Amino acid sequence: MIFGIGTDIFEVERMAELVVRGRPYLETLFTGQEIAYCESKARPYEHYAARYAAKESVLKALGTGWREGLAFCEIEILNDELGRPQASLHGRTKEFFDRQQIRGCTISLSHTRKLAIAVAILEK
């Protein structure tokens, strides 16, 4: 059963402005693995923007936004061995998912040089 669906679109240029704030700021949004993944790419801002949009889409699918003490860095978006994006949850965000009995989180990402979009579908 679907618990919620969320989508977000984010400008790559806006992400570039956030990235120049430095690693300490990035670590409030992304995990070390996400940062390493994005920095390994030829156009890292596109990958950062897509992951940021994915995190927003997860929060929108939850219906909470940033309430309940949830944090961006507790939603980790990494690719599996086939390249599919997967959400791994940590901390309060994982606890919230568990309380809501959410068992599945499907993520879809896409990006161009200018825009990144993500969709999250949460399942009970």
C-alpha positions in Angstrom: 0.0 0.0 0.0 1.3 3.5 -0.9 2.0 5.7 2.2 3.0 8.8 0.2 4.5 10.2 -3.0 6.8 13.2 -3.1 8.5 15.0 -5.9 11.0 17.9 -6.0 12.9 19.8 -8.7 16.1 21.7 -7.8 18.3 24.1 -9.9 21.9 22.8 -10.4 23.2 26.4 -10.3 21.6 26.9 -6.8 23.4 23.7 -5.6 26.7 25.1 -6.9 26.1 28.1 -4.7 25.6 25.9 -1.7 28.6 23.6 -2.4 31.0 26.6 -2.3 30.0 27.2 1.3 32.4 24.3 2.1 32.5 20.8 3.5 31.1 21.6 7.0 28.0 23.0 5.4 27.7 20.1 2.9 27.9 17.7 5.9 24.6 19.1 7.2 22.9 18.0 3.9 24.9 15.0 2.7 26.7 12.0 4.2 30.4 11.4 3.6 29.6 8.6 1.1 27.2 10.9 -0.8 29.9 13.7 -1.0 32.5 11.2 -2.2 30.1 9.9 -4.9 29.2 13.4 -6.1 32.8 14.6 -6.1 33.9 11.6 -8.2 31.7 12.8 -11.1 32.7 15.1 -13.9 29.7 17.5 -13.1 29.3 17.0 -9.3 26.7 19.8 -8.9 24.2 17.8 -10.9 24.6 14.8 -8.7 24.3 16.9 -5.5 21.2 18.6 -6.8 19.6 15.2 -7.7 20.3 13.9 -4.2 19.0 17.0 -2.6 15.8 16.8 -4.6 15.5 13.1 -3.5 15.8 14.0 0.1 13.1 16.7 -0.3 10.9 14.3 -2.1 11.2 11.8 0.7 10.2 14.4 3.3 7.2 15.5 1.1 6.1 11.8 0.8 6.2 11.6 4.6 4.1 14.7 4.8 6.3 16.1 7.5 8.8 18.4 5.8 11.6 19.2 8.2 9.3 18.8 11.3 9.7 15.9 13.8 13.4 16.5 14.1 14.2 14.9 10.7 17.4 15.9 9.0 18.7 15.8 5.5 21.9 14.1 6.4 19.8 11.2 7.9 18.4 10.4 4.4 21.3 8.9 2.4 20.8 8.5 -1.3 23.3 6.0 -2.8 23.3 3.9 -5.9 23.1 0.1 -5.7 25.3 -2.2 -7.8 23.0 -1.7 -10.8 23.0 2.1 -10.5 19.5 2.4 -9.0 19.2 5.1 -6.3 18.4 3.8 -2.9 17.4 5.6 0.3 19.2 4.5 3.5 17.8 6.0 6.6 19.5 6.9 9.9 18.7 8.4 13.3 15.4 10.1 13.9 14.3 9.7 10.3 14.7 5.9 10.5 12.8 5.9 13.8 10.0 7.9 12.2 9.8 5.5 9.2 9.7 2.6 11.7 6.9 4.2 13.7 4.9 4.8 10.6 5.6 1.2 9.5 7.0 2.3 6.1 8.7 -0.7 4.6 9.8 0.5 1.1 11.1 3.6 -0.4 11.5 3.8 -4.2 13.5 6.7 -5.6 13.8 8.0 -9.2 16.3 10.7 -10.1 17.0 12.6 -13.3 19.1 15.7 -14.1 20.3 17.9 -16.8 23.0 20.6 -16.6 20.4 23.0 -15.3 17.8 21.0 -13.3 17.5 17.9 -11.1 14.3 16.1 -10.3 13.4 13.3 -8.0 10.4 11.3 -7.1 10.0 9.2 -3.9 7.3 6.6 -3.3 6.9 5.3 0.2 5.2 1.9 0.9 3.7 0.4 4.0 
